[in-house]
Amino acid sequence: MKYSELYHQAKQIDRLIDFHINQKGGLFVPQEELISLILQHFPYLCVENSGWHKVVFNFCSEENKVVLKVGAERSIESDHRAYKRVPHTIRHQFFARIFWHTKYCIRQEYGSSAEVAVEDLECFKRAVYKYGVFDIKADNIRMINGQLKIIDANSTRLPVPTILRIIDELRSKIPKRLDFHLKKITKQFLTT
């Protein structure tokens, strides 16, 4: 297994989060507490980025662009499911490689931020919609080894390309706050 030492540390993070959830009650650890908790126990990690559902950690001393994403179990499983939806033969043309995942962690290539042309974004969307993968945004595409690749997406139970394309087109035209609420509703009904 690649990055096996970090895999064992990810399992420790899982136990740490489970313990924290049991102590405090609730569904998951708030993001600020999660960052504090992990940095307290793993000081060699630093926050690379954070989004709505996951925090991206990297080694402070390295420019390594393979990161550890930490988030709620449902969020991690959603990333892994979207990645697995695309057939293995073409998966790494479009997706950043995922090496492994645990309950709350996922080890993935991350690369560097990149400008994504509208044509490239549409190409990505068309390529993966037929597999039930959606929510492809320019923010979720990064440059990895000279190629643009998806680092975050969602998937549906059944591939419904036309409906998903319409949802993405409509989402690009609505205010951010409304987009946030629609994303929650869409996830609830479309993901497994």
C-alpha positions as semicolon CSV with decimal commas, in nm:
position;residue;x (nm);y (nm);z (nm)
1;M;0,000;0,000;0,000
2;K;0,132;0,341;-0,096
3;Y;0,174;0,581;0,199
4;S;0,116;0,299;0,449
5;E;0,265;0,492;0,744
6;L;0,024;0,778;0,685
7;Y;-0,260;0,524;0,651
8;H;-0,198;0,414;1,012
9;Q;-0,196;0,778;1,120
10;A;-0,525;0,831;0,933
11;K;-0,672;0,542;1,132
12;Q;-0,554;0,724;1,448
13;I;-0,731;1,038;1,323
14;D;-1,047;0,828;1,275
15;R;-1,028;0,705;1,635
16;L;-0,957;1,057;1,759
17;I;-1,261;1,196;1,576
18;D;-1,484;0,910;1,695
19;F;-1,373;0,973;2,053
20;H;-1,438;1,347;2,015
21;I;-1,785;1,284;1,866
22;N;-1,873;1,046;2,150
23;Q;-1,754;1,296;2,411
24;K;-1,928;1,600;2,266
25;G;-2,225;1,435;2,098
26;G;-2,341;1,546;1,756
27;L;-2,287;1,425;1,404
28;F;-1,935;1,551;1,330
29;V;-1,670;1,785;1,464
30;P;-1,704;2,153;1,359
31;Q;-1,431;2,252;1,113
32;E;-1,237;2,482;1,349
33;E;-1,235;2,215;1,620
34;L;-1,131;1,952;1,365
35;I;-0,833;2,159;1,252
36;S;-0,730;2,229;1,610
37;L;-0,771;1,863;1,712
38;I;-0,561;1,728;1,426
39;L;-0,286;1,990;1,449
40;Q;-0,262;1,933;1,824
41;H;-0,201;1,559;1,777
42;F;-0,016;1,574;1,443
43;P;0,192;1,895;1,450
44;Y;0,385;1,806;1,132
45;L;0,064;1,854;0,929
46;C;-0,061;2,194;0,817
47;V;-0,382;2,312;0,654
48;E;-0,348;2,334;0,277
49;N;-0,708;2,428;0,206
50;S;-1,060;2,391;0,341
51;G;-1,400;2,369;0,180
52;W;-1,760;2,318;0,286
53;H;-1,719;1,955;0,381
54;K;-1,350;1,869;0,410
55;V;-1,020;2,009;0,532
56;V;-0,708;1,941;0,323
57;F;-0,389;1,872;0,519
58;N;-0,034;1,851;0,388
59;F;0,308;1,800;0,542
60;C;0,442;2,138;0,654
61;S;0,801;2,059;0,558
62;E;0,729;1,936;0,205
63;E;0,590;2,068;-0,119
64;N;0,426;1,730;-0,163
65;K;0,108;1,761;-0,364
66;V;-0,043;1,440;-0,233
67;V;-0,269;1,544;0,053
68;L;-0,484;1,405;0,330
69;K;-0,846;1,522;0,316
70;V;-1,041;1,494;0,640
71;G;-1,418;1,527;0,665
72;A;-1,740;1,361;0,768
73;E;-1,780;0,995;0,674
74;R;-2,053;1,070;0,422
75;S;-1,837;1,331;0,250
76;I;-1,536;1,103;0,224
77;E;-1,747;0,816;0,094
78;S;-1,908;1,049;-0,161
79;D;-1,565;1,144;-0,301
80;H;-1,460;0,781;-0,318
81;R;-1,788;0,674;-0,482
82;A;-1,762;0,944;-0,753
83;Y;-1,402;0,837;-0,823
84;K;-1,501;0,470;-0,852
85;R;-1,796;0,547;-1,081
86;V;-1,568;0,628;-1,376
87;P;-1,424;0,311;-1,534
88;H;-1,069;0,227;-1,433
89;T;-0,947;0,243;-1,794
90;I;-1,017;0,618;-1,819
91;R;-1,048;0,721;-1,453
92;H;-0,705;0,883;-1,420
93;Q;-0,751;1,088;-1,736
94;F;-1,013;1,289;-1,548
95;F;-0,968;1,230;-1,174
96;A;-0,680;1,290;-0,937
97;R;-0,563;0,951;-0,810
98;I;-0,706;0,839;-0,476
99;F;-0,464;0,603;-0,302
100;W;-0,686;0,490;-0,012
101;H;-0,949;0,610;0,229
102;T;-1,051;0,545;0,588
103;K;-1,369;0,644;0,772
104;Y;-1,287;1,018;0,785
105;C;-0,973;1,051;0,569
106;I;-0,880;1,018;0,204
107;R;-0,528;1,026;0,055
108;Q;-0,534;1,192;-0,285
109;E;-0,320;1,370;-0,542
110;Y;-0,384;1,742;-0,516
111;G;-0,154;1,927;-0,752
112;S;-0,164;2,303;-0,780
113;S;-0,436;2,553;-0,861
114;A;-0,495;2,622;-1,229
115;E;-0,699;2,840;-1,460
116;V;-0,966;2,622;-1,619
117;A;-1,105;2,731;-1,954
118;V;-1,480;2,704;-2,006
119;E;-1,422;2,454;-2,289
120;D;-1,210;2,232;-2,061
121;L;-1,473;2,245;-1,789
122;E;-1,746;2,144;-2,036
123;C;-1,525;1,861;-2,163
124;F;-1,484;1,727;-1,808
125;K;-1,857;1,749;-1,745
126;R;-1,949;1,567;-2,066
127;A;-1,692;1,295;-2,000
128;V;-1,818;1,204;-1,652
129;Y;-2,192;1,285;-1,658
130;K;-2,274;0,956;-1,824
131;Y;-2,132;0,776;-1,519
132;G;-2,355;0,970;-1,279
133;V;-2,078;1,207;-1,165
134;F;-2,173;1,573;-1,133
135;D;-2,092;1,898;-0,950
136;I;-1,781;1,956;-1,159
137;K;-1,663;2,314;-1,101
138;A;-1,347;2,504;-1,199
139;D;-1,257;2,527;-0,827
140;N;-1,248;2,147;-0,810
141;I;-1,005;2,101;-1,098
142;R;-0,631;2,130;-1,040
143;M;-0,308;2,085;-1,237
144;I;-0,146;1,749;-1,158
145;N;0,170;1,645;-1,343
146;G;0,091;1,884;-1,627
147;Q;-0,271;1,772;-1,668
148;L;-0,599;1,912;-1,541
149;K;-0,777;1,666;-1,313
150;I;-1,088;1,663;-1,093
151;I;-1,019;1,657;-0,718
152;D;-1,377;1,669;-0,590
153;A;-1,714;1,562;-0,735
154;N;-2,041;1,396;-0,638
155;S;-2,227;1,100;-0,782
156;T;-2,587;0,983;-0,813
157;R;-2,742;0,642;-0,772
158;L;-2,839;0,634;-1,137
159;P;-2,660;0,818;-1,418
160;V;-2,901;1,091;-1,530
161;P;-2,682;1,310;-1,753
162;T;-2,949;1,544;-1,885
163;I;-3,094;1,630;-1,543
164;L;-2,747;1,676;-1,393
165;R;-2,635;1,899;-1,679
166;I;-2,944;2,118;-1,628
167;I;-2,880;2,134;-1,252
168;D;-2,519;2,246;-1,309
169;E;-2,625;2,503;-1,571
170;L;-2,891;2,646;-1,341
171;R;-2,654;2,652;-1,042
172;S;-2,407;2,869;-1,231
173;K;-2,680;3,133;-1,272
174;I;-2,808;3,155;-0,914
175;P;-2,673;3,340;-0,607
176;K;-2,416;3,160;-0,388
177;R;-2,642;3,138;-0,080
178;L;-2,924;2,975;-0,275
179;D;-2,668;2,748;-0,442
180;F;-2,556;2,630;-0,097
181;H;-2,909;2,528;0,001
182;L;-2,980;2,362;-0,334
183;K;-2,659;2,165;-0,305
184;K;-2,769;2,029;0,033
185;I;-3,109;1,928;-0,105
186;T;-2,959;1,775;-0,422
187;K;-2,708;1,573;-0,221
188;Q;-2,977;1,443;0,009
189;F;-3,192;1,308;-0,275
190;L;-2,937;1,206;-0,536
191;T;-2,647;1,047;-0,350
192;T;-2,649;0,709;-0,188
